[in-house]
């Protein structure tokens, strides 16, 4: 999921760059502080500016708190990322992207207008290796019918269903669902392939749509929504008529 969000952010960022101006002085102040903290290895200061949990590229587990962030700091902030940050100019290389926040370059890092670190859209070699290891491990725990995929995308849980979405490659997504009482090592109640990814605006919201006969299964992923918006939603229609609409949570890894 996060990879898709990164793409959405980057496409928007490329469009926005042509219209960007120097960052406001009040924002430059906390950006400079962030740069200085990274330059001087002040892990606690960086960790104190984050709203947790801090997501990493699925299936890498999200960072739950400041103590865990400090422990995993060097796994994320490798030499290449540190250099991007340290060599950046707060006025020229950081851009305010409306209500979405402030980005470094084309979206490598996002900080909100209160100075909180929101997202690091960069993956170190350590995290790349960890991601591959976790994917291989995950494949071994799944029902054999689901063991073939390129990358996992999301696991959602509604009040009734557990839903797994996988990227099979070549813009082909797979939907598998179980009742909540079942594990993913059991045979799914439903498998649908040839699903498609549908971006929704520039804030990262997106959907996955799957068709089976007269039914359409839509999984909405809500990155930016109202204060009381759920993280996700499952909507099922039959012959164009909505027959199910359930809020869903995104299961952390």
C-alpha positions, 0 to 999 in steps of 0.5 A, spaced: 500 500 500 505 505 501 508 504 495 502 506 491 501 512 496 508 514 494 507 514 487 501 518 488 505 523 492 510 523 487 506 524 481 503 530 485 509 533 487 512 533 480 506 537 478 506 542 484 514 543 483 513 547 477 508 552 481 512 552 488 515 558 491 521 559 497 518 556 503 515 560 508 520 563 514 516 560 519 516 553 516 524 554 514 525 554 522 523 547 524 526 544 517 532 547 519 532 544 526 530 537 523 536 538 518 541 539 524 538 534 528 539 529 523 546 532 522 548 531 529 545 524 530 540 527 535 535 521 534 531 522 540 530 529 538 527 526 531 523 521 534 520 526 539 517 530 533 513 524 530 506 522 531 506 514 532 505 509 529 510 511 524 508 507 518 514 503 514 513 500 507 509 493 508 510 488 510 515 492 514 512 493 521 510 500 523 514 503 529 510 504 535 513 509 539 519 513 540 523 508 543 522 503 538 524 509 533 531 510 536 532 503 536 531 502 528 533 509 527 540 507 523 535 502 519 532 507 516 537 513 516 542 510 512 548 515 509 544 516 502 538 519 506 542 523 511 546 526 505 539 528 502 537 531 508 543 534 511 545 537 504 538 540 503 536 548 503 530 549 507 528 555 503 529 551 496 529 544 497 523 544 501 516 545 498 509 547 502 504 542 498 497 546 501 494 542 506 498 536 505 504 538 508 511 540 507 516 535 502 523 534 501 525 534 493 519 530 490 516 527 496 522 523 499 520 526 506 513 529 509 513 534 515 506 537 517 506 544 518 506 543 525 513 540 524 511 533 525 515 528 521 509 524 517 512 520 512 519 517 509 518 515 502 525 512 502 527 505 503 534 503 505 538 497 503 537 494 510 529 495 509 529 492 502 532 486 504 528 486 510 522 487 506 524 481 501 525 476 508 518 478 511 515 477 504 518 470 503 516 468 510 509 470 509 508 466 503 510 460 507 504 461 512 499 462 507 494 457 504 498 454 498 492 457 493 495 464 495 503 463 496 504 466 489 504 474 489 509 479 487 508 484 493 503 484 499 499 490 499 494 490 505 490 486 510 483 489 512 478 487 517 471 489 517 466 486 523 465 480 519 471 479 514 478 478 513 481 481 507 487 480 504 490 484 497 496 482 494 499 485 488 500 479 482 504 484 478 503 487 471 497 491 474 493 485 477 491 485 484 488 479 488 482 479 493 482 473 498 477 473 504 475 469 510 471 470 516 474 473 522 474 466 525 479 463 520 486 464 519 490 465 512 493 459 512 486 456 511 482 456 504 479 463 503 472 463 502 473 467 496 478 469 491 478 474 485 484 476 481 484 481 475 483 487 480 485 494 479 488 500 483 484 506 482 487 513 485 483 518 488 486 525 488 492 527 490 492 526 498 494 518 497 487 516 498 485 510 493 481 504 492 482 497 489 476 494 485 474 487 484 469 484 479 466 477 480 459 476 476 454 481 477 458 483 484 463 488 485 468 488 491 471 495 492 476 496 498 477 504 499 483 506 503 482 512 506 489 516 507 486 523 508 479 523 510 475 527 515 476 526 523 472 520 524 473 517 517 475 509 518 482 507 515 478 503 510 472 501 507 469 495 504 463 496 499 460 490 495 455 492 490 450 487 486 448 489 479 449 496 481 446 496 487 449 497 494 448 490 498 454 491 503 458 497 506 462 496 512 468 500 515 475 496 516 481 497 519 488 496 516 491 490 520 498 492 522 504 488 521 
